[in-house]
Every structure is written in structure tokens, then in C-alpha cells.
């Protein structure tokens, strides 16, 4: 397994040497990885990656090589490696018409879905393909890969296809947004400038040239006038949805992120996935180990901040409405509760949605989020949408 991982890294043109590979094996042998996947990930990254530009490629190779290992074990007590790999190997794929998809029913309740998965893990003893019940591939079962079900747990599949999974077994690493990106950001900057408010505040540190000239002419002697320095008084707190269905919008969001960083001197930002929960993060490479409790964010940044949420708001409705509904972890409180807290703390809030506005009504989760934050607070990620969002925040 380790040799395959090493070969895949070389194939991805990540310059790893035999000496570094032996160092990795030595670290594993001495227990540096603490017998956990997270520990092994950080050990491997430290031993094998010499240039930060290779980190994203490393994550892709790591996810491909060790996909499906050690996730949801905190719920079931099962290691994903206990699921035989041939159960999840896509040997064929079932293509369904929209009418056939409509006829397939979900289990209708998150607790039922998770209980059914637990029962399958305990009782299934062979590979299944094209079925509608057990863990397998190319069928209509709620569990497995490369099939279709309106509500299920995706296992052993490298990316989403229909956007219907309510849980994802495989852990993922998401690439940070590139804040230095300067492609096509000029018009976005112009739209964002509507929010920039300059207020006179602080000590008198700046020469008032016009006032000095007027005062000198009136008095007949040099009358120096000072004024407070003009500063950008706007404080912006931004939350960016990253990964999953947002991958298709990465270029747009990077442009917005880059423009916002150059326009606002008081910008704080955090990442989340799909819906706001009890923790957020600032570095997607370390998002499993270095997180910030959402309550800490609320306590640190006052209600005078303008809050900008950026995300497509498209997810399973359970992720918004239910405890434990998050696609990636077990959340103790529903996403709707955290969104409601956000609305109550920050009166100046908007949601920027990169999905075309005409499609919003087809997403139940989008309608639920609009209901929570206020329908008139969600704006499309267009120039006119951004201008209208900035007008809303400037009120």
C-alpha cells in the first residue's frame, strides 16, 4: 500500500526520493502517526513534501490512495477498511432516466438512513452491484458508489455526481482560495466599493490643507488646521463555503475573494462546508485539526461587522434542519440554529449565491436558508447582485 502511494506521488510529479520514503516508513514504525489516518497524513506530508506548491497535488494523491479509510468510525465503531474494496469497485454504471429517478424513494429520515447503514455493515458479506439495498455500486441503494438515490451515504467515490448524499464516508481536503488572484477582479472591486465608508475617527493626525489656507487668509497669519485621518470604517466578516458543489464556482469565488481582500482593510474570513455549524476554519489543509469554534467568532467580532456569506446553499435539507445532518461530521445542533444565531447577532448580513437565481427555487435547502436569513438578503454573484448586496449592507 505504501509503495503504491509512493509511486502515485512520483507519477503526479511530486519530487519525493527513496530517502524521504524510508524516513516515512521509519516514522510509521516508531509510532509517530499514532496509528490514525490523520496522524499518518501529517507525517507523510512532513516527510515527503518539500515545496508548498505541491501540497494540493499531495492531497489529491493521498485522497486517491487512502480513500474511504477511517471515517464515520466515531458513529458506528467500524473502520472503512473493513468494507472490502471490491464492494465499491465500479464495474458498471446504471444510467437512469429522470422518470426512473423520480420513482426511487428515499428512506425519508436521517436516523433511518444511519440505522440502515449500521445494519448493512453488520450483516452484509459479499459484493453487490446494481441493487437497491446493500452497500455496492451502480444501483439505487442508499449506500455505495456510482449509483443513484435521493438520500444516501456516499462511500468510495472520488466526487459527487447528483448532489444527493446526506453523508460522505470519505474525508476530503479542500484547496484554499487564492487571495492573490487578479484575473477579472476590476469590475468586482468597483461593485464592492459601494460598501466602503470613510469616517472621521481617531486623533487629529492629518494636515487639513484647505482649512489651513482658508484660516491663514482669514486671520492674516499662519493658521495650521489638523483633521482626523480618513480611514475605511467598514469591518467585514466573510464566510466562504468550500468544496463539494462549490468546486464548480471556484473561479468566481476566487475573484470575489481577491477583490474583497484588496478593498477592505478590516476583513476577517473563515471557511465552512455547505452550512454553518459549531466550528469554522481558516486553512483548508488543516481543517480537521485547526478549527475555530463558531461561538468564539461571534464573541470576538462585534455586531458592527458586516457579514458576507458566500455559498450555493445547495445541500440535503437535513444539513440545515437536523442534528447530525452534516454531510461530514456529527453536528450536535442543526445548521438552522447556527444561521439563526448569526442573523440575531449581526443585523447587517447578506448571502452571495454563485448559482443562477432562476435555479434557487429548485433547491429545498436554498429556500430554507432564505427563510432563515430573509429572502431579500440573498443575492446572485453577478455585478448587479453584488452592487445590490453592498447597498443592503450599507444601510
ABEGO torsion letter per residue (X at the ends): XAAAAAAAAAAAGBBBBAAAAAAAAAAAAAGAAGGBAAAAAAAAAAAABABAAAAAAAAAAAAAAABGBGBGAAAAGBBAAABBAAAABBABBBBBBAAAAAABBBAGBAAAAAAAAAAAAAABABBBBGBAABBBBGBABABEBGBBBABBBBBGBABBAAGABABBABBBBBBBBBAABABGAAAAAAAAAAABBBBBBEBBABBBAAAAAAAAAAAGBBBBBBBBBBBBABBBBBBBBBEEAAAAAAAAAAAAAAAAAAABABBBBBBBBGBBBABBBABAAAAAABBBBAAAAAAABBAABBBBBBBAGBBBAAAAABBGABAABBBABBAAAAAAAAAAABABBBBBBABBAAAAAABAAAAAAAAAAEAAABBBBBAAAAAAAAAAAAX
